[in-house]
Amino acid sequence: MTDSQHRVPSIDILAFRAKVAVVVPATNTIVQPEFEAMRPAGVTNHVTRMLLPPRPYDDMEVYKQALATEKGGLEEALGQVLPCEPHVVAHGHSIHSFRGDRARAEAEAARLEALCGIPFVTPSTAVLKGLEALGNPRRIAVLTPYWPPADALIAEFFTACGYDVVASHGLKATGPTAVARITLEEIRAGFRAVDRPDAEALIHVGTNLPVSAITEDIEAAHGKPLIGVNVATYWLALRRIGIRDPLPGFGILARQK
């Protein structure tokens, strides 16, 4: 990506309010349709895909090493989408942003924002903003599609940000495309497994896990808010550019202005 690719955001006949650039892993099949389902009138989404190396699922030590060292083609993907002159970038890839603490997450988001020249929303900063919008509940239960090393990384992130992770549960998908094949009943069972009476909010991390459409069902079943990574990311992307429409059907957070 070069500075020459920075362009002033523009509107058009369909995007008469805004264009949202969306970056997802090449294997991700859930973010695009979920963001389309949330899209307000006058907003258009423009998806670009980045390559990521596969993570092994039969050796947890190698899996852990991959989490620490893997790099994806984010900048190359941005170079393919910024020419359409979007107003904001929503990053549809979780695990890279849930590392370290809040300062690290915000610094990385700021770096990417400076690189693009427009607002850039990462999943971790979106979930944190979502928690704040709902009164900042401190005791959380986290559901992921991952294996224990990734679950530990995410729990450490929330702990460093001042939250008490009362429970964490990974669904142990056997590959990136396998995440999207986890059934809705398996997801509901995952939330039942992770929820505890002392949890004040449920968190979902893992953008290829199809949670968004059942957010309201999960909230009704458990009597507490669910901050799902895809809902939070799209919600914050819109709010960052001044679009405050409620996103009906996607839970408590999606109705917050």
N, C-alpha and C positions, 0 to 999 in steps of 0.2 A: 504494500500500500504506500502511496506517495501523497504528498500534500496536494498535488494537482487533482486528486480525487475528492477533495473536500468541496462540496457544492452547497449552495444555499437551498434549503428545503423548498419544495414547490408543491402547489396543489394542482389538481386536474379535474376532469369531468366527474370521475367516480370518487376520487379522493378530494372532495371539496372542503374537507376539514383537516385531514392529515394522512400521511403515509407512515406505516410502521414497518421498519426493516426487522426481520426475524432471522437469527442465526441458529441453526440446529445441527447436531451431528448427522452425518450422511445416513446413519441407520435409524434415525428417529422418525416415527410415523404418527406420533400422537400430538406433538405441539401444534403442527400446522392445522389440523382439523379443529382442535380445541380453541385455538386463537380465532379461527374463522367463526366458530359458534359464538364467541364473546364479542365479536367486532361490531361496534356501533355504526349506524348509518353515517355515510360520509367519510369513513375511515377505511383504508385498504391496507392489507398486509402483504409483504413482499419477502418471500422466504429464500434464503441462501443456505447451502449445506457445506459443512466442513468435515474433513477427514480426521478420524481419530484412530490410533492404533488399538487393536483388540486387547482386552484385559483377560488373562487366563483365569479360569474358574475351577481348576483342579489342583491349584497350588497356592495356598493363601499367603505364603511368604513372597512369592513372585507377584501375586496380585497386589500386595501391599507396596512392593517396590514400584510397580507400574503406576500406582496412584501418585507416588511422589515424583515420578520422572516423566510421565507421559505428556506430550505436547501435541496439540491439534493444530489444524490449519485455519485458525480463527482470522488472522489478518488477511490471508488469501481470500477467505469467504467474504470478508468485509469489502475487499476490493471489487467483488462481483455484485454487491448490492448497493453500495453508496452512490453509484452513478444514477440511480433512479430518484435521487434527491429526497430521501425520507426525512422525517422530522425527529425520529427517535429510533434507537436500536434496542430490541428486546432479545436477550441472549437465552436461548432455550436449551442450555446445558448446565446441569446442576453442579456436579462434583468438584469441578475446578474452582468454583467460587466459595465453597464451604471449607475454607482452610484458614488456620491461624485464628485471628480475632476480628472484631469489628473494624479496627484501624486498618488491618491488612485488606479486608474486603472493600472498604471504602476507597482505599488508595488504588486498588486494582480497577475499580469502577471508574475512578477519576482518570486513571491512565488511559483507559479505553475511550472515555469520553473525549479526552484531549486528542487522541488519535483520530477519532471520527469527526470531531467538530460539532457534534450534536449530542443530546442526552443519550446515555448508554445505561441500560438497566440490567444488572446481573441478578441471578436468582437469589443469592444470599442476601443482598441488600434489600431486595423486594420482600422477602419473608420477614426480615427485621422490621421494615416499614409497615408491613401488614400487622405484625404483633403490636407495634406502637399504635396503629390506627384502631385497634380493638382493645385499648386500655392497657397494653403491655402486660398480659398475664405472664408470670414468671415460671410457673411449673408446667412443663410441656412434655408431650409424648410424641415420639417421632417414628413414622413409618417410611421405609424405603424399599426399593427393589433389590438392594445390594447385599453384599456379603459382609461378615464381621469387620474386616479392616476399614471398609468405607463407612460402615455404621459408626465405628469408633471415631473416625475423622470428623464426621458430622456432629456427633455428641460433644466432642472436644471443642468444636467451633462454638456451639451454643453455650456451653459452659463458660468459655472464655468471654462470651458476650454478656454474661451475667444471668443466664437462665439455668434453671434446675431441670435437667433431663431426667424425669422420673422413670421413663421407660423408653426403649428403642427396639424396633423389630425390623429385620430385613427379610424380604421375601425370596432372596437367593435366586434371582433369575440367572439362567445359564448362558447368557449372552445378551448383547444390546437389543437385538430384535425380539428376543424371548421376553423382554420386559413388557412389550406391547401385547403379548399373548396371555399375560396373567389375567384371569377372569375377574369380573366385577365381584363375584361371590368370594373369590380368594382375597380380593382387596378388602371387602367388608370384614372377612374373618381376620385379616391382618390388623385392622383397626380395633377389632374386639380384643385381639391378643395384646396390643400395645396399650390400650386405655387402662387407666387406673383411677380410683376415686379421687386421688389427690392431684391428678392432671387437670389443669385449668384450660388447656387448649391442645388440639391435635395439630401436628405438623406433617406435611407430606413433602419429601424430597425425592427427586427422580423424575425428570421431565417426560420420559417415555412410558410412564405408568399412567393409565387412563383413569384418573381420579376426578377431574374437574366436573364432569357431568353428574356425578353422584355426590357432590359436596353437600348439597342440602339434605340428602338422605342420611349421610353420615352425621351431620350436625343434629338432625332430628333424633336419630337413634341414640346418640351419646350425650345429648344435652349440653354440648360445648362447641365452640367455634373450631373450624378446620381451616388452617392457613395452608392451602395447597400451592406448590411451587409455580405451577403454570398460571393459576388464577392470580396469584400475587404479582408475578412478573408482568402479565398483560395489564392488570389493574394499575400498577405503578407506572408502566410505560405511558399509558393514557394520561394519568394524573400529572406526569412530568411535563406534558405539553398542553396542559390546561383543559383537557377533556374529562369532565367529571360525571358523565352519564353513569347511572347504575347499570350493572351488567346482570340482568335478571336471570335467575335459575342457577347461579354459581356461588351461592352462599352469602354469609354475613359480610365478609370482607368486600365482595364485589359490589355491595350496595353502599359502601362508604365513599363519601366524596373527598 
